[in-house]
Amino acid sequence: MKYAVSGSQMKQIDQDTIERIGIPSLVLMERAALAVAEAVERLLGDRPGNGPVLAVCGTGNNGADGIAAGRILWNRGYDVTVLLAGNPDHATKEHQTQQQIARQLGVPVAEGSQVPPGSWAVIIDAVFGIGLSREVTGAYQKLLEQLSHMDKARVVAVDIPSGIHSDTGAVMGTALRADVTVTFGYRKTGHLFYPGRTFAGQVQVAETGFSDQSLANTGFAGLVPEPADLGRLPSRRPDGNKGTFGKLLVIAGSRGMSGAAWLSALAAYRIGAGLVKLLTVEDNRQILQTQLPEAVFAGYDPEKAMEAPDRFCQMIAGEVDWADAVVMGPGLGKSPCAGLLAETVLSRVQVPLVLDADGLNLVAASPGLEHFLSENVVVTPHMGEMVRLSGRSMEQLKADPLGEARDYSRRTGAVCVLKDAVTVTAGRDGTVWINPSGSSAMAKGGSGDVLAGIIGGLLVQGANHLEGAALGVYLHGLAGEAAAGQNPACLLAHEIADALEKVRYA
């Protein structure tokens, strides 16, 4: 796993590295500039005759990085011009030093907010760094817009594309889209959330001398999973049987809504669950046993259930006691029978429970059910469901998904998987995972049902609640990417489940 930090956390890490550990600022800057220069070389094919390169530099240390990168390329024979944008009176000490070095070496330096004439092959974007906190206006706005219209030039951003908020990924009025972003030490959360994720292009994390000691002192915003983390999930015992790999109860589906139950159960089997039982309305029996004959079936009649609620609740309790983990909610509906079922499960369950879709809507509609949530539960709301659960507005959730997921988990004890274009998974201890996988191809009906089945299938095999949920989200995204292929608009939810075999043990 990798760490992602906010802009303020990165500044503290930088300060701790310089002041406590004692690595000089100019040493860190030289290593950062070298990483940027090498990224430019890769774009230009490592041939000094290619170019020219324009390094557009603001007055802060981000701009100083840009000057130093331009100077390194100049020394290597590239045609480089450095453009100093902004008020020179506001230049930092390091910026002034880098200016002086560049001028003494004879690097061409221009000043002002107008791009020098030329057919630039690469633009080094070093106008703003991670400290941008207000909208870009005036001369800087015009400069970024002018650079944005240089279609033939490829852009290498220093740390973060200029105009992107380093924490939220928001466009601060205007922003310059990068082909490559070279960031230092750790990813910034603004690289991971949209639209910053799109503007950053390919993000390359350069090791420039920051220590994890400084990270430990400062803290981090979130963890970012990577393929090696899949080794943290339970392994497949060669001498195991279906009981070894867990019995999962999927409580899902209603009349006319059998698809959600099928997708969740299919995904659970694909991710390795040993035995899956579907508990749904009797009307779904024939179609589900035809679609997924591997699943065990338990049916009920909603009308008869409400005529004899005590008997119904006893039946539900018996099914819950059979299971090693439970998934409840996909396609369940919000009928009185579904409400009674949800209350019975929540008050009875002692094993891991994944609460999804209508399961969440039933909790939101009956706030008294929320007190049954605990560290044994994983909730998987999309933004609309989270509005109903939390009472927060959509704008508040979008502005701070990390904080909102973390707060809900701390309040209820449940692991919170807050689903969006970038899904975050929070635990009650404050740890948050930020998912980097997946694409808009997965924005299809049934995709969430597959995710619920994946998480349930991992938990039933013994995965840790928080890691199982976070890595389930990661696998879901990887499978979606693998299944989308060349026609992402055509992806169907069951194809995500079918693609799990390509990514789980890849």
C-alpha positions as MATLAB code, in Angstrom:
seq = 'MKYAVSGSQMKQIDQDTIERIGIPSLVLMERAALAVAEAVERLLGDRPGNGPVLAVCGTGNNGADGIAAGRILWNRGYDVTVLLAGNPDHATKEHQTQQQIARQLGVPVAEGSQVPPGSWAVIIDAVFGIGLSREVTGAYQKLLEQLSHMDKARVVAVDIPSGIHSDTGAVMGTALRADVTVTFGYRKTGHLFYPGRTFAGQVQVAETGFSDQSLANTGFAGLVPEPADLGRLPSRRPDGNKGTFGKLLVIAGSRGMSGAAWLSALAAYRIGAGLVKLLTVEDNRQILQTQLPEAVFAGYDPEKAMEAPDRFCQMIAGEVDWADAVVMGPGLGKSPCAGLLAETVLSRVQVPLVLDADGLNLVAASPGLEHFLSENVVVTPHMGEMVRLSGRSMEQLKADPLGEARDYSRRTGAVCVLKDAVTVTAGRDGTVWINPSGSSAMAKGGSGDVLAGIIGGLLVQGANHLEGAALGVYLHGLAGEAAAGQNPACLLAHEIADALEKVRYA';
ca = [
       0.000    0.000    0.000;
       1.007    3.578   -0.549;
       0.271    6.674    1.485;
      -1.688    9.700    0.302;
      -1.318   13.019    2.084;
      -3.045   16.373    2.050;
      -1.261   19.541    1.042;
      -0.887   20.697    4.639;
       0.449   17.306    5.718;
       3.027   17.397    2.924;
       4.168   20.826    4.033;
       4.645   19.510    7.569;
       6.595   16.515    6.260;
       8.789   18.857    4.241;
       9.364   21.094    7.271;
      10.157   18.145    9.555;
      12.620   16.738    7.018;
      14.450   20.054    6.769;
      14.329   21.260   10.371;
      14.382   18.104   12.512;
      16.140   15.565   10.301;
      18.432   18.180    8.783;
      18.280   17.566    5.030;
      18.740   21.017    3.421;
      15.866   22.403    1.377;
      18.073   22.848   -1.685;
      19.074   19.161   -1.563;
      15.426   18.105   -1.609;
      14.799   20.596   -4.394;
      17.664   19.300   -6.509;
      16.357   15.753   -6.291;
      12.835   16.897   -7.137;
      14.099   18.864  -10.118;
      16.103   15.891  -11.341;
      12.938   13.723  -11.280;
      11.048   16.340  -13.295;
      13.895   16.672  -15.801;
      14.011   12.917  -16.292;
      10.249   12.828  -16.899;
      10.705   15.464  -19.618;
      13.534   13.449  -21.151;
      11.312   10.376  -21.337;
       8.691   12.395  -23.207;
      11.283   13.767  -25.617;
      12.827   10.369  -26.269;
      16.083   11.124  -24.429;
      17.391   13.089  -27.412;
      18.651   16.598  -26.579;
      17.888   17.745  -30.130;
      14.187   17.387  -29.429;
      12.361   20.316  -27.954;
      12.105   23.129  -27.223;
      11.078   23.120  -23.544;
       9.372   25.954  -21.680;
       9.545   25.921  -17.871;
       6.780   28.191  -16.560;
       7.611   29.046  -12.965;
       5.700   30.842  -10.248;
       7.349   32.636   -7.349;
       7.156   29.862   -4.720;
       9.270   26.773   -4.176;
       7.253   24.945   -6.809;
       8.523   27.535   -9.260;
      12.033   27.057   -7.910;
      11.726   23.319   -8.677;
      10.767   24.268  -12.225;
      13.748   26.571  -12.658;
      16.105   23.868  -11.398;
      14.554   21.272  -13.731;
      14.973   23.638  -16.668;
      18.580   24.257  -15.721;
      19.316   20.496  -15.514;
      17.839   19.986  -18.987;
      19.810   22.975  -20.295;
      23.033   21.453  -18.965;
      22.151   18.233  -20.789;
      21.877   20.002  -24.109;
      18.140   20.644  -24.387;
      16.709   23.869  -25.780;
      15.116   25.369  -22.669;
      13.556   28.703  -21.790;
      12.519   29.581  -18.255;
       9.531   31.911  -17.882;
       9.320   33.641  -14.507;
       5.666   34.441  -13.865;
       4.378   36.572  -11.024;
       5.722   39.361   -8.839;
       9.479   38.861   -8.319;
       9.208   40.608   -4.951;
       7.251   37.584   -3.712;
       9.935   35.058   -4.678;
      11.058   32.678   -1.932;
      14.699   32.431   -0.840;
      15.111   29.137   -2.706;
      13.507   30.648   -5.802;
      15.992   33.519   -5.771;
      18.864   31.061   -5.425;
      17.660   28.964   -8.375;
      17.224   32.101  -10.487;
      20.782   33.153   -9.749;
      22.197   29.728  -10.652;
      20.245   29.597  -13.914;
      21.298   33.102  -14.968;
      24.956   32.467  -14.160;
      24.876   29.357  -16.355;
      23.333   31.305  -19.216;
      19.939   29.581  -19.213;
      17.536   31.779  -21.247;
      15.180   33.460  -18.755;
      12.081   35.484  -19.648;
       9.822   37.372  -17.273;
       6.107   38.187  -17.308;
       2.783   36.489  -17.782;
       2.902   36.099  -21.580;
       4.155   32.864  -23.141;
       7.210   33.558  -25.334;
       6.646   32.824  -29.025;
       7.711   29.390  -30.115;
       6.468   25.896  -30.912;
       7.022   24.304  -27.517;
       7.312   20.518  -27.386;
       7.063   20.292  -23.586;
       5.835   22.694  -20.952;
       7.040   22.276  -17.386;
       4.137   23.483  -15.251;
       5.620   24.953  -12.072;
       3.254   27.898  -11.617;
       1.455   26.771   -8.441;
       2.207   23.967   -6.048;
       0.239   22.214   -3.340;
      -0.433   25.401   -1.385;
      -3.071   26.843   -3.726;
      -6.184   27.614   -1.668;
      -8.070   30.248   -3.656;
      -9.353   30.576   -7.191;
      -6.917   31.529   -9.924;
      -7.707   34.960  -11.334;
      -6.097   37.857  -13.195;
      -2.784   37.424  -14.978;
      -2.292   33.886  -13.677;
      -5.682   32.873  -15.040;
      -4.828   34.273  -18.461;
      -1.442   32.534  -18.383;
      -2.946   29.118  -17.601;
      -5.610   29.571  -20.258;
      -2.955   30.522  -22.800;
      -0.922   27.425  -21.927;
      -4.055   25.261  -22.111;
      -4.565   26.225  -25.739;
      -1.100   25.026  -26.779;
      -2.433   21.703  -28.051;
       0.818   20.389  -29.517;
       2.787   20.805  -26.299;
       2.890   18.028  -23.738;
       2.759   19.134  -20.117;
       4.780   17.875  -17.166;
       3.331   19.199  -13.904;
       5.559   19.753  -10.896;
       3.903   18.104   -7.870;
       0.323   18.903   -8.957;
      -1.218   20.569  -12.027;
      -1.513   24.314  -11.515;
      -5.054   25.273  -10.552;
      -5.904   21.939   -8.873;
      -6.591   21.885   -5.134;
      -4.117   19.478   -3.554;
      -6.663   18.062   -1.075;
      -9.923   17.800   -3.008;
      -8.861   17.679   -6.665;
     -11.179   20.623   -7.395;
     -10.417   23.061  -10.219;
      -9.759   26.423   -8.619;
     -11.275   28.549  -11.347;
      -9.002   27.284  -14.108;
      -6.327   24.615  -14.328;
      -3.706   23.281  -16.713;
      -4.163   19.658  -17.782;
      -0.973   17.583  -17.539;
       0.190   14.544  -19.469;
       2.492   13.606  -16.600;
       2.595   14.799  -13.009;
       5.789   14.259  -11.029;
       4.975   14.421   -7.349;
       7.392   14.141   -4.460;
       7.410   11.667   -1.598;
       3.742   10.720   -1.563;
       0.609   11.049   -3.660;
      -1.587   13.984   -2.776;
      -5.278   13.326   -2.301;
      -5.947   15.857   -5.078;
      -4.315   13.392   -7.502;
      -6.869   10.744   -6.578;
     -10.187   12.607   -6.595;
     -11.886   13.974   -9.684;
     -11.409   16.204  -11.566;
      -7.823   16.418  -10.296;
      -7.313   12.760  -11.181;
      -8.059   13.551  -14.822;
      -5.953   16.720  -14.894;
      -2.924   14.975  -13.366;
      -2.520   12.469  -16.196;
       0.067    9.816  -15.370;
       1.241   10.388  -11.800;
       4.851    9.491  -11.031;
       5.874    9.505   -7.358;
       9.527   10.471   -7.027;
      11.635    9.544   -4.012;
      13.373   12.799   -3.103;
      14.568   12.179    0.448;
      11.497   12.351    2.671;
      11.491    9.911    5.548;
       8.588    7.815    6.783;
       9.630    9.080   10.228;
       8.316   12.459    9.182;
       5.170   10.835    7.832;
       4.640    9.078   11.160;
       4.997   12.378   13.018;
       2.607   14.150   10.693;
       0.049   11.505    9.774;
      -1.504   10.792    6.408;
      -4.881   11.279    4.758;
      -5.387    7.781    3.406;
      -3.950    4.484    2.224;
      -3.893    3.606   -1.476;
      -3.996   -0.115   -2.316;
      -1.670   -1.677   -4.876;
      -1.433   -5.204   -6.339;
       0.951   -6.454   -3.638;
      -1.740   -5.786   -1.022;
      -3.870   -8.592   -2.413;
      -1.440  -10.899   -0.639;
      -2.947   -9.646    2.630;
      -6.190  -11.478    1.840;
      -6.742  -15.063    3.049;
      -4.922  -17.611    0.925;
      -6.560  -20.650   -0.654;
      -5.643  -23.722    1.409;
      -4.785  -26.668   -0.841;
      -6.506  -29.114    1.541;
      -9.629  -26.989    2.064;
     -13.246  -27.873    1.415;
     -16.353  -25.764    0.925;
     -16.728  -25.377    4.675;
     -13.154  -24.146    4.939;
     -13.936  -21.228    2.656;
     -17.080  -20.180    4.445;
     -20.863  -20.215    4.252;
     -22.316  -16.927    3.026;
     -25.988  -16.025    3.342;
     -27.152  -13.494    0.722;
     -30.464  -11.908    1.714;
     -31.507  -10.110   -1.433;
     -34.106   -9.728   -4.123;
     -37.838   -9.187   -4.160;
     -40.614   -9.810   -6.664;
     -39.337   -8.716  -10.048;
     -35.860   -8.035   -8.599;
     -34.036  -11.350   -8.819;
     -31.040   -9.897  -10.666;
     -29.513   -8.213   -7.618;
     -29.541  -11.484   -5.676;
     -27.947  -13.354   -8.579;
     -25.184  -10.800   -9.060;
     -24.233  -10.721   -5.372;
     -24.179  -14.512   -5.090;
     -22.262  -14.907   -8.345;
     -19.605  -12.435   -7.205;
     -19.260  -14.158   -3.831;
     -18.630  -17.484   -5.523;
     -16.202  -15.925   -8.018;
     -14.156  -14.387   -5.187;
     -13.848  -17.759   -3.464;
     -16.712  -18.297   -0.987;
     -17.221  -21.999   -0.308;
     -21.009  -22.087   -0.129;
     -23.570  -19.393   -0.903;
     -27.199  -19.551    0.164;
     -29.758  -17.198   -1.346;
     -32.584  -16.112    0.932;
     -35.212  -14.384   -1.188;
     -38.909  -14.448   -2.088;
     -40.227  -17.768   -3.306;
     -41.150  -16.197   -6.662;
     -37.428  -15.988   -7.516;
     -36.699  -19.674   -7.009;
     -36.929  -20.932  -10.577;
     -34.968  -18.156  -12.237;
     -32.202  -18.094   -9.619;
     -31.770  -21.857   -9.528;
     -31.509  -21.747  -13.309;
     -29.040  -18.849  -13.383;
     -26.887  -20.049  -10.489;
     -27.453  -23.738   -9.722;
     -24.383  -23.735   -7.450;
     -26.255  -21.655   -4.867;
     -28.474  -23.106   -2.141;
     -31.963  -21.580   -2.090;
     -34.253  -20.601    0.792;
     -37.533  -18.920   -0.051;
     -40.349  -17.126    1.743;
     -43.727  -15.648    0.882;
     -43.997  -11.991    2.053;
     -47.750  -12.146    2.650;
     -47.554  -15.343    4.683;
     -44.582  -13.951    6.553;
     -46.603  -10.974    7.753;
     -49.513  -13.241    8.743;
     -47.196  -15.214   11.024;
     -44.355  -12.810   11.878;
     -43.028  -14.802   14.832;
     -42.599  -17.927   12.719;
     -40.992  -15.843    9.958;
     -38.513  -14.260   12.372;
     -37.594  -17.690   13.749;
     -36.886  -18.891   10.212;
     -34.728  -15.856    9.497;
     -32.847  -16.311   12.767;
     -32.095  -19.921   11.870;
     -30.704  -18.936    8.477;
     -28.528  -16.238   10.045;
     -27.196  -18.684   12.623;
     -26.210  -21.055    9.779;
     -23.989  -18.476    8.106;
     -20.360  -17.462    8.619;
     -21.155  -14.071    7.064;
     -24.208  -12.292    5.666;
     -24.907   -9.894    2.800;
     -28.244   -8.103    3.123;
     -29.997   -5.535    0.970;
     -29.499   -5.797   -2.807;
     -32.927   -5.564   -4.439;
     -34.629   -6.328   -1.102;
     -37.251   -3.608   -1.381;
     -38.713   -1.502    1.427;
     -41.928   -3.362    2.172;
     -43.109   -4.065    5.749;
     -41.851   -7.624    5.305;
     -38.410   -6.351    4.267;
     -38.387   -4.059    7.307;
     -39.187   -6.938    9.655;
     -36.541   -9.065    7.989;
     -33.896   -6.337    8.350;
     -34.700   -5.748   12.009;
     -34.508   -9.486   12.726;
     -31.141   -9.843   11.009;
     -29.602   -6.739   12.567;
     -30.688   -7.723   16.069;
     -29.573  -11.329   15.649;
     -26.428  -11.423   13.551;
     -23.146  -12.207   15.292;
     -21.054  -12.805   12.168;
     -19.769  -10.242    9.647;
     -22.607   -8.431    7.872;
     -22.436   -6.440    4.635;
     -25.341   -3.989    4.566;
     -26.076   -2.674    1.083;
     -28.740   -0.924   -1.015;
     -32.243   -1.396    0.459;
     -30.707   -2.664    3.669;
     -29.292    0.831    4.092;
     -32.535    2.484    3.017;
     -34.417    0.515    5.664;
     -31.968    1.697    8.339;
     -32.308    5.284    7.121;
     -36.105    5.019    7.264;
     -36.037    3.535   10.785;
     -33.285    5.362   12.701;
     -33.722    3.020   15.661;
     -32.061    0.296   13.604;
     -28.815    2.239   13.449;
     -27.921    1.329   17.022;
     -27.494   -2.277   15.833;
     -24.560   -1.193   13.668;
     -21.178   -2.167   15.091;
     -17.636   -3.084   14.161;
     -19.082   -6.341   12.813;
     -20.909   -4.495   10.010;
     -19.724   -3.120    6.658;
     -22.047   -0.501    5.141;
     -21.727    0.251    1.420;
     -23.736    3.401    0.608;
     -23.495    5.366   -2.598;
     -23.714    9.129   -2.187;
     -27.511    9.260   -2.378;
     -27.881    6.565    0.259;
     -25.306    8.323    2.435;
     -27.381   11.516    2.305;
     -30.291    9.564    3.799;
     -28.138    7.745    6.349;
     -26.114   10.694    7.596;
     -28.456   13.639    7.173;
     -25.670   15.479    5.382;
     -26.190   17.238    2.075;
     -24.785   15.967   -1.202;
     -22.564   19.063   -1.367;
     -21.104   18.310    2.072;
     -20.417   14.692    1.162;
     -18.780   15.606   -2.143;
     -16.638   18.290   -0.509;
     -15.084   15.921    2.045;
     -15.742   12.217    1.370;
     -12.781   11.172    3.516;
     -14.030   13.093    6.535;
     -17.660   12.085    6.072;
     -16.881    8.354    5.769;
     -14.543    8.563    8.749;
     -17.126   10.379   10.877;
     -19.883    7.875   10.081;
     -17.623    4.960   10.927;
     -16.567    6.523   14.221;
     -20.187    7.275   15.147;
     -21.589    3.832   14.363;
     -18.550    1.572   14.645;
     -19.256    0.098   11.207;
     -16.760    0.048    8.367;
     -18.054    2.602    5.847;
     -17.551    2.054    2.120;
     -18.646    5.376    0.610;
     -19.123    4.697   -3.086;
     -18.494    7.315   -5.750;
     -16.267    7.784   -8.785;
     -13.494    7.407   -6.201;
     -14.645    5.133   -3.380;
     -13.280    5.560    0.146;
     -13.381    2.955    2.904;
     -13.145    4.102    6.519;
     -12.730    2.215    9.792;
     -13.651    3.264   13.300;
      -9.964    3.868   14.152;
      -9.875    6.676   11.558;
      -7.963    4.736    8.903;
      -9.207    5.459    5.393;
      -8.405    3.679    2.136;
      -8.747    5.587   -1.151;
      -9.448    3.368   -4.132;
      -7.452    4.007   -7.340;
      -9.032    1.319   -9.542;
     -12.118    1.217  -11.752;
     -13.619    3.508  -14.371;
     -16.878    5.019  -15.564;
     -17.506    1.809  -17.530;
     -18.685    0.365  -14.213;
     -21.422    2.964  -13.787;
     -24.117    0.417  -14.601;
     -27.021   -1.130  -12.745;
     -25.888   -4.131  -10.739;
     -22.298   -3.037  -10.215;
     -22.953   -2.312   -6.538;
     -24.588   -5.719   -6.075;
     -21.403   -7.316   -7.372;
     -19.332   -5.285   -4.916;
     -21.483   -6.377   -1.978;
     -20.976  -10.005   -3.002;
     -17.217   -9.541   -3.346;
     -16.879   -8.033    0.120;
     -19.134  -10.683    1.641;
     -17.166  -13.407   -0.120;
     -13.890  -12.082    1.308;
     -15.250  -11.691    4.829;
     -16.653  -15.218    4.874;
     -13.144  -16.493    4.099;
     -11.762  -14.670    7.132;
     -10.600  -11.323    5.770;
     -10.273   -8.439    8.227;
     -13.381   -6.220    8.038;
     -11.615   -3.000    7.026;
      -9.011   -4.565    4.741;
     -11.533   -6.992    3.269;
     -13.850   -4.114    2.394;
     -11.091   -1.866    1.032;
      -9.423   -4.593   -1.000;
     -12.824   -5.811   -2.162;
     -13.420   -2.355   -3.601;
      -9.968   -2.470   -5.203;
     -10.593   -5.900   -6.758;
     -14.013   -4.749   -7.965;
     -12.345   -1.868   -9.809;
      -9.575   -4.045  -11.240;
     -12.141   -6.542  -12.501;
     -14.148   -3.731  -14.063;
     -11.066   -2.466  -15.863;
     -10.229   -5.974  -17.076;
     -13.767   -6.642  -18.291;
     -14.305   -3.273  -19.981;
     -11.723   -3.904  -22.673;
     -12.038   -1.748  -25.777;
     -15.778   -1.085  -25.402;
     -16.294    0.368  -21.908;
     -19.822    1.582  -22.646;
     -20.905   -2.031  -23.221;
     -19.783   -3.454  -19.876;
     -22.411   -5.432  -17.932;
     -22.316   -5.999  -14.182;
     -22.055   -9.802  -14.379;
     -18.950   -9.391  -16.545;
     -17.265   -7.657  -13.591;
     -17.936  -10.736  -11.474;
     -16.724  -13.042  -14.231;
     -13.481  -11.055  -14.560;
     -12.538  -11.567  -10.907;
     -10.580  -14.689  -11.848;
      -8.289  -12.491  -13.960;
      -7.334  -10.178  -11.089;
      -7.674  -12.057   -7.783;
      -4.647  -14.299   -8.279;
      -2.935  -12.412  -11.119;
];
